[in-house]
Amino acid sequence: MKNPFPYSDTNKRYHTLDYFYKHKFHSKVCKISLNAGFTCPNIDGTVGYGGCIYCSSSGSGEYGGNSQDSLLTQFSKIREVMNRKWPNSKYIGYFQAHTNTYAPLPILKEKYETILQLEDVVGLAIATRPDAISEECLDYLEELSKKTYLTVELGLQTIHEKTSKLINRCHSLECFESMVKKLRAKKINVVVHIIDGLPYETEEMMIETAKYLNTLDIQGIKIHMLSILKNTALANLYEQEKFPILARDKYIEIVCKQLEYLRSEIVIHRITGDPKLDDLIAPSWLDKKVTILNDIDKYLATHDSYQGKLVKEKES
């Protein structure tokens, strides 16, 4: 069966990050996850306490560097490992752990520019919250975006207020949408994180989140499967309520349906979870990341589906 998807030169029927980087930079590009030692307004009491209920002590930066090391040491250690697998690569510094715009501007500048001055670094990815970017930070990010390839990654997780309160996000959908518009007004690339399988959400609710995001001017999306990790508030909730967890096949089906509602030019930065297995309580099937990716490809091909299919049908 011929692949109908335009942004692919393999069997993939969705717009992979690898494809995007290859065609933009004409090189293999590796993201190097960093822990800059930030905290979060949802931890320190500015907007809430305890953080999101699924968030680990590392601030969802399990694969980042050791915060006790300098950024240069973190970067060097991870680059050395990646270079053995992908020599002659380009790199993007990924400020991943916690909220990476939540500090005074001079501190942000020092940390970002420490990485930007390194050889073969072609950009930055900055993970943050929509309620944690000040106006002066926005102006600085605009300057930065003119000098390097910059993406700002905003956590949303769900559009549904009831779920958002349950997981302790502590920001509104209106706040999120406003920040997307502010970033795009300054021509800054936006990548959005969502989580499938949040407690008590239905398949329809998860698809609604994807459909909503397709109405916004975003450049990328990360789709995660909910990971229940040790020593989190989510683990405590799961132990108490044993809420249903998505089965592997159902997760694959939902992701593929979500892809159909997303414009083909939106880059899919992630399409499954990637937790540290030593910390994983459930679902156990997340330990087979490669087979999940392969089965997503098979599902799309078997159902003659691809990213943007329903967008395309609606327009035609």
N, C-alpha and C positions, 0 to 999 in steps of 0.2 A: 504494500500500500504506500503510495507516494505521500511524503510528508507535506502537508499544505501550509505549514507555518513558515512565514517569511524570515524570521530572525533565528535561523538555525542552519548550520552546515553539518549536523549530525542527525541522529534519530530523535532528538529532543523536540517536543511540540510545545515548548514554552521558552521564554526569553531568558536564558541562563546568564548568570553573572560572568561566567567564563567566556561565553560568546561576546558579551558586551565589551569586556576588557580587551579581548583579542582584537576586536575590530576598532576599538578606540585607540589603543596604545600599540597595536601590532607587536605584542609581546605577551608572555605569561606575566600576570600580575598577581602578587600574593598580598593578602591583608595580614598585617602583624598586629595581634591583639595586645593592647597595653593597659596597664592599671596605673593611672596617674594619681591615685590616692584621694580622689574626691569622695564626698559623701552624697547625700540626696535630701532634698527638701521634704521628702516623705518619710525620712528617718529621723532627722534632727528636730522635728516639731514645727518647722516653718509652715507646712501644710498638713502634716500628719506624723504619726509615729509608727515605727516597726517596719515600714516599707510595704511594698506589694507582697501579698501572702505567699507567692511562689518564689520570691527572690531569696537567693542564698546569701550567705555571709560575704561572698565575694562580689555581690552586686551584679549577678548575672555575667560575671567576667571569669568564668571557670578556666577558660583557655588563654587568659591574659597573662602578662608577666607577674612576677612577684613584686608587690607594692613596696617591699623593703629595698628593692633594687632601684637604681636610677632608671629613667626612661631609656637612656642610651644603652645601659646594660641589658635591660629587658629586650630592647629591639635587637641588639647584637646576638643575644642567645637564640632568639626565635628565628632570626634571619639565617643563622648558621645551620639550623636544622632544615629550614625550607630550601636553602641553597643546595643541599645535598640531593634533594629530590628534583628541584627545578632550578638548575644553574642558569645564570644570566637573566634572572627575572627582574621585573620592576616591583616596587613595593608601595603599599598604602598603609600609613599608620592608622590603626583603628583604636581610638579611645573608647573602650568598651565598658569597663566596670563602673557601676553607679551612674551618676549624672554629670556629664563631662562639660557642661557649660555653667556649672554651679560653683562659681568662685569669682573673686574680683578679676577684672579684666587684665591687669598686669600679670597675674598668675597664669591665666589662660594663654596669653600671648607667649609667655616663657615656655610653657609646656608644649604648645603646638609647634612653635618655631624651632624648638630643639630637634623635633623629628623632621620638620621640613627641610632643614639644612643638610640632611644626610644624603649621601650619594644614592642614586637610583630610586629615591622616593618621589613618586609622581602625584601624590595626593594624600588627603586626610579623610577619614570617616569619623564622625563625632556622634556618639550615642547620647541622647539626652531626653528630657521630658518637655512637653509643650509649655509647661508653666515655669520653666527654669532658664529662659533666654531673655536677658534684659535688652533694652533698646540699644545700649552702647555695645553690647555683645553682638547684636544683629548687625550693626554698622561695621564692626570689625570682621564678622564672618563674610560680609559682602566684599570687603577689601581682600580677604583671604581667597575668596572664590575667583577673583580676577588674576591671582598669582599661581593657583594650583587647582587640581581637580578636587573639589570639596563636595562631600555629601553630609547632610545632617540627618541622623536617624532618630525618628520620633517614636516613642512607645505609645501605642493606642490600645492594643490588645482586643478591644471589643467596642462596638458602638452602643451597647445596651447598658443603660444606667444601672439597672438592678445588679447586673454582673459586676460592673465597675465598682460599685459600692462593696460588694461581697469580697472582691479581691483587693480592696483598699487602694485604688488608683489615686484618689484624692485630686482629680481634676475632671472637668466636664468635657463633653464632646465639643461644645462651643469653643472652649479654650483651645482644644486641639485644632479645630478647623481654622480658627483665627491665626494660629501660629503657622500653619501650612501656607496660608495666604500671605502672611508677612514675609516668610522665607522666599516664596516664589516671586513676590514683588521685587525682591533683590536678586532674582535669578540664581538662587541657591538651590541645589538639588536636594530633594526630600525623599527619604526612604522610610517606610512605615512598618512597624512590627505589629503583627496580630498573633493571637494564640487560639488554636482550635482545641476543643475539648475542655474549655473552662467549666467549672461546676454548674450543672443544671442547664447549660445552654443546649438548644436543639440544633439539628442540622440546618433548619431554616434560619435561625439566628446567626449562625456562622456565615452562611451564604449572604445574608443581608449586610454583614460587615464588609465583605468583599465588594458587593455591589455599590455600597456607599463610597468606598475608596475609589472606585472607578469614576465617580463623579468629580473627584478632586484632581488638581494638577500636581500629581506625584510622579516621581521618576522610577521608584522602585518599591518593592515590598518584601518583607520577610515573614514567611508563614511558619509558625512553630507548632509542634504538638505539645500540649501541656505535660510538663515533667513534674512529678511529685518527688521532691528531694528531701533527704533527711535534714532535720533541724530547721524546718521552715514552718511558718504558720499554716501553710497549705497541708503539710504532712499531719499536723494536729487535727485540722478540719477533716481530712480524709479518714483518719483513725476514728473520729467521732461519728461521722455521718456516712462513710462508705458510699459517697456519691458515685454514679456510674462513670466509667472511663471509656473513651472511644476504643473500640476494637480496631486492630490494624487495618483490616479491609475497609471498614467504615471511614477511617481517617483518609485513606487513599481516595476513596470515592468522593468525599467532601472536598478535598484539595482539588481534585480534577474538576469538580463542578465550580469551585471558586475561580479557577483559572479561566473557565469559559466566560466569566463576567468581567475579566480584566483586559483592558486594551493591550494589544499585542506589543506596543512599544514599552510598556512598563516592565522593568527588569526584575526578575524573580531572584532575589539575593539568597534566599533560603527557602526550602520547601519541606523541611522536617526538623524535629528537635535533634540536639546533639549534646545530651547531658553527660556529665562524668558518671560512669557506670557505678563506681564505688558509692556514690551518693544517691543513686536512683532507687526509689521505692516502687514506682509504677509510672507508666506501663512497661512491663519487661520487654516488650517487642521493640522498644526504641534502641536496643543494643545492636540491631541489624540495619544500620543506616543505608548501606549500599543496596541491600535488597529492597528496601522501601523505595528508594529512588528508581530502581529498575522496574518495580511493579507499578509505579506511577506512569512510567513510559509505556508499559504494556497496556495499562488501563486506557490511556489516551488513544493508543493505536487501535486497540480492540473496539473501542466505541467511536472511532473516527472523530475524535475530539481534539481540541487544541486551545491554547490560550487565545481568548478573544473571540471564540466561535460565536457565542450568543450576541456579542457586541456587533460582530460583522453581519449576522443574520438580521438584527434589528435595524441596521443601517440600510440593508439592501431591500 
